Amino acid sequence: MTQIDLELISEIRKSKGFSNADMAKKLNLSAPEKYFRREKGEYNFKAVEIPVLCRVLEIPMAKIFK
């Protein structure tokens, strides 16, 4: 099973200066905690969120998968 490299996503998000609230807003999530839980692996990113995540973080989709 393919997994998302959550550590990479976290590192890139922080290097670009985005907060959990910023990312939640960009992914149309109702609260920063919802993004935080996805980045920590408590919840999975939904398929429709992955392309947006890649676009916001400016990384190729193939790079975020382990």
MIKOLTI-643634 format. One record per residue: residue number from 1; y, x, z of N, C-alpha, C in turn; residue in three letters. Coordinates in Angstrom, 2 decimals. Layout:
! MIKOLTI-643634
+-----+---------+---------+---------+---------+---------+---------+---------+---------+---------+-----+
:   k :    n.c2 :    n.c1 :    n.c3 :   ca.c2 :   ca.c1 :   ca.c3 :    c.c2 :    c.c1 :    c.c3 :   r :
+-----+---------+---------+---------+---------+---------+---------+---------+---------+---------+-----+
: NUM :       Y :       X :       Z :       Y :       X :       Z :       Y :       X :       Z : ALA :
...
+-----+---------+---------+---------+---------+---------+---------+---------+---------+---------+-----+
This chain:
! MIKOLTI-643634
+-----+---------+---------+---------+---------+---------+---------+---------+---------+---------+-----+
:   k :    n.c2 :    n.c1 :    n.c3 :   ca.c2 :   ca.c1 :   ca.c3 :    c.c2 :    c.c1 :    c.c3 :   r :
+-----+---------+---------+---------+---------+---------+---------+---------+---------+---------+-----+
:   1 :   -1.19 :    0.85 :    0.00 :    0.00 :    0.00 :    0.00 :    1.25 :    0.89 :    0.00 : MET :
:   2 :    2.18 :    0.57 :   -0.83 :    3.42 :    1.32 :   -0.93 :    4.35 :    0.95 :    0.23 : THR :
:   3 :    4.95 :    1.98 :    0.81 :    5.88 :    1.74 :    1.90 :    7.26 :    2.27 :    1.55 : GLN :
:   4 :    8.25 :    1.64 :    2.11 :    9.63 :    2.08 :    1.91 :    9.92 :    3.20 :    2.91 : ILE :
:   5 :   10.60 :    4.22 :    2.44 :   10.98 :    5.35 :    3.28 :   12.21 :    4.95 :    4.11 : ASP :
:   6 :   11.95 :    4.37 :    5.26 :   13.03 :    3.85 :    6.10 :   13.92 :    4.97 :    6.63 : LEU :
:   7 :   13.32 :    6.12 :    6.90 :   14.10 :    7.26 :    7.38 :   15.11 :    7.71 :    6.33 : GLU :
:   8 :   14.68 :    7.75 :    5.08 :   15.58 :    8.13 :    3.98 :   16.72 :    7.12 :    3.85 : LEU :
:   9 :   16.39 :    5.85 :    3.92 :   17.41 :    4.80 :    3.81 :   18.44 :    4.96 :    4.94 : ILE :
:  10 :   17.96 :    5.19 :    6.14 :   18.85 :    5.36 :    7.28 :   19.76 :    6.57 :    7.10 : SER :
:  11 :   19.18 :    7.69 :    6.68 :   19.96 :    8.92 :    6.48 :   21.05 :    8.72 :    5.42 : GLU :
:  12 :   20.69 :    8.12 :    4.30 :   21.66 :    7.92 :    3.22 :   22.75 :    6.94 :    3.65 : ILE :
:  13 :   22.35 :    5.87 :    4.32 :   23.33 :    4.88 :    4.80 :   24.36 :    5.56 :    5.71 : ARG :
:  14 :   23.87 :    6.35 :    6.65 :   24.77 :    7.02 :    7.59 :   25.65 :    8.04 :    6.88 : LYS :
:  15 :   25.08 :    8.78 :    5.91 :   25.86 :    9.79 :    5.20 :   26.98 :    9.16 :    4.37 : SER :
:  16 :   26.78 :    7.91 :    3.96 :   27.80 :    7.20 :    3.18 :   28.78 :    6.44 :    4.08 : LYS :
:  17 :   28.53 :    6.48 :    5.38 :   29.45 :    5.84 :    6.33 :   29.30 :    4.34 :    6.46 : GLY :
:  18 :   28.17 :    3.80 :    6.04 :   27.94 :    2.35 :    6.15 :   27.34 :    2.01 :    7.52 : PHE :
:  19 :   27.86 :    0.97 :    8.14 :   27.28 :    0.48 :    9.40 :   26.20 :   -0.55 :    9.09 : SER :
:  20 :   25.48 :   -0.94 :   10.14 :   24.49 :   -2.01 :    9.97 :   25.19 :   -3.30 :    9.53 : ASN :
:  21 :   26.39 :   -3.53 :   10.04 :   27.15 :   -4.73 :    9.66 :   27.52 :   -4.68 :    8.18 : ALA :
:  22 :   27.92 :   -3.50 :    7.70 :   28.25 :   -3.34 :    6.27 :   27.04 :   -3.69 :    5.41 : ASP :
:  23 :   25.90 :   -3.16 :    5.79 :   24.68 :   -3.36 :    5.00 :   24.23 :   -4.82 :    5.06 : MET :
:  24 :   24.35 :   -5.43 :    6.23 :   23.97 :   -6.84 :    6.36 :   24.82 :   -7.69 :    5.41 : ALA :
:  25 :   26.11 :   -7.39 :    5.36 :   27.01 :   -8.16 :    4.50 :   26.62 :   -7.97 :    3.03 : LYS :
:  26 :   26.32 :   -6.74 :    2.64 :   25.97 :   -6.45 :    1.24 :   24.65 :   -7.10 :    0.82 : LYS :
:  27 :   23.74 :   -7.27 :    1.80 :   22.44 :   -7.89 :    1.51 :   22.45 :   -9.40 :    1.80 : LEU :
:  28 :   23.63 :   -9.93 :    2.12 :   23.76 :  -11.36 :    2.43 :   22.92 :  -11.80 :    3.63 : ASN :
:  29 :   22.85 :  -10.94 :    4.63 :   22.14 :  -11.29 :    5.86 :   23.16 :  -11.86 :    6.84 : LEU :
:  30 :   22.73 :  -12.75 :    7.70 :   23.65 :  -13.45 :    8.58 :   24.13 :  -12.63 :    9.77 : SER :
:  31 :   23.43 :  -11.52 :   10.09 :   23.83 :  -10.73 :   11.25 :   23.41 :   -9.27 :   11.07 : ALA :
:  32 :   24.18 :   -8.33 :   11.64 :   23.82 :   -6.91 :   11.53 :   22.43 :   -6.61 :   12.09 : PRO :
:  33 :   22.02 :   -7.36 :   13.11 :   20.70 :   -7.14 :   13.71 :   19.58 :   -7.34 :   12.70 : GLU :
:  34 :   19.80 :   -8.25 :   11.76 :   18.77 :   -8.50 :   10.75 :   18.58 :   -7.28 :    9.86 : LYS :
:  35 :   19.67 :   -6.61 :    9.53 :   19.54 :   -5.37 :    8.76 :   18.91 :   -4.29 :    9.63 : TYR :
:  36 :   19.37 :   -4.15 :   10.85 :   18.87 :   -3.14 :   11.78 :   17.35 :   -3.24 :   11.92 : PHE :
:  37 :   16.86 :   -4.45 :   12.08 :   15.41 :   -4.65 :   12.25 :   14.64 :   -4.26 :   10.99 : ARG :
:  38 :   15.22 :   -4.47 :    9.83 :   14.56 :   -4.06 :    8.58 :   14.52 :   -2.53 :    8.50 : ARG :
:  39 :   15.65 :   -1.90 :    8.81 :   15.71 :   -0.44 :    8.71 :   14.79 :    0.23 :    9.74 : GLU :
:  40 :   14.58 :   -0.42 :   10.87 :   13.70 :    0.13 :   11.91 :   12.23 :   -0.22 :   11.67 : LYS :
:  41 :   11.96 :   -1.06 :   10.67 :   10.58 :   -1.40 :   10.34 :   10.01 :   -2.58 :   11.10 : GLY :
:  42 :   10.84 :   -3.24 :   11.89 :   10.37 :   -4.43 :   12.61 :   10.12 :   -5.59 :   11.65 : GLU :
:  43 :   10.94 :   -5.65 :   10.60 :   10.79 :   -6.63 :    9.53 :   10.80 :   -5.89 :    8.21 : TYR :
:  44 :   10.16 :   -6.45 :    7.21 :   10.15 :   -5.83 :    5.89 :   11.37 :   -6.26 :    5.08 : ASN :
:  45 :   11.85 :   -5.34 :    4.25 :   12.88 :   -5.72 :    3.30 :   12.23 :   -6.69 :    2.31 : PHE :
:  46 :   12.95 :   -7.72 :    1.93 :   12.44 :   -8.67 :    0.94 :   12.59 :   -8.06 :   -0.44 : LYS :
:  47 :   11.76 :   -8.48 :   -1.36 :   11.76 :   -7.93 :   -2.72 :   13.13 :   -8.04 :   -3.38 : ALA :
:  48 :   13.84 :   -9.11 :   -3.15 :   15.16 :   -9.29 :   -3.77 :   16.22 :   -8.39 :   -3.15 : VAL :
:  49 :   15.96 :   -7.88 :   -1.95 :   16.92 :   -7.01 :   -1.27 :   16.82 :   -5.56 :   -1.73 : GLU :
:  50 :   15.67 :   -5.15 :   -2.21 :   15.46 :   -3.74 :   -2.56 :   16.38 :   -3.26 :   -3.69 : ILE :
:  51 :   16.51 :   -4.00 :   -4.80 :   17.44 :   -3.54 :   -5.84 :   18.89 :   -3.44 :   -5.34 : PRO :
:  52 :   19.30 :   -4.37 :   -4.49 :   20.66 :   -4.35 :   -3.94 :   20.82 :   -3.13 :   -3.03 : VAL :
:  53 :   19.82 :   -2.89 :   -2.21 :   19.83 :   -1.73 :   -1.32 :   19.99 :   -0.43 :   -2.11 : LEU :
:  54 :   19.22 :   -0.31 :   -3.18 :   19.29 :    0.89 :   -4.02 :   20.65 :    1.03 :   -4.69 : CYS :
:  55 :   21.20 :   -0.06 :   -5.14 :   22.51 :   -0.02 :   -5.80 :   23.60 :    0.38 :   -4.80 : ARG :
:  56 :   23.56 :   -0.20 :   -3.62 :   24.57 :    0.10 :   -2.60 :   24.48 :    1.56 :   -2.15 : VAL :
:  57 :   23.26 :    2.04 :   -1.97 :   23.07 :    3.42 :   -1.50 :   23.08 :    4.44 :   -2.64 : LEU :
:  58 :   23.13 :    3.93 :   -3.87 :   23.17 :    4.78 :   -5.07 :   21.97 :    5.73 :   -5.15 : GLU :
:  59 :   20.79 :    5.14 :   -4.97 :   19.55 :    5.91 :   -5.13 :   18.61 :    5.17 :   -6.07 : ILE :
:  60 :   17.81 :    5.92 :   -6.84 :   16.85 :    5.26 :   -7.73 :   15.79 :    4.51 :   -6.90 : PRO :
:  61 :   15.38 :    3.38 :   -7.41 :   14.40 :    2.58 :   -6.69 :   13.13 :    3.37 :   -6.39 : MET :
:  62 :   12.67 :    4.18 :   -7.31 :   11.43 :    4.94 :   -7.10 :   11.55 :    5.90 :   -5.94 : ALA :
:  63 :   12.75 :    6.34 :   -5.62 :   12.94 :    7.34 :   -4.55 :   12.75 :    6.75 :   -3.17 : LYS :
:  64 :   12.94 :    5.44 :   -2.99 :   12.85 :    4.88 :   -1.63 :   11.41 :    4.57 :   -1.21 : ILE :
:  65 :   10.48 :    4.70 :   -2.14 :    9.08 :    4.42 :   -1.80 :    8.33 :    5.71 :   -1.47 : PHE :
:  66 :    7.49 :    5.63 :   -0.44 :    6.67 :    6.80 :   -0.04 :    5.44 :    6.86 :   -0.91 : LYS :
+-----+---------+---------+---------+---------+---------+---------+---------+---------+---------+-----+
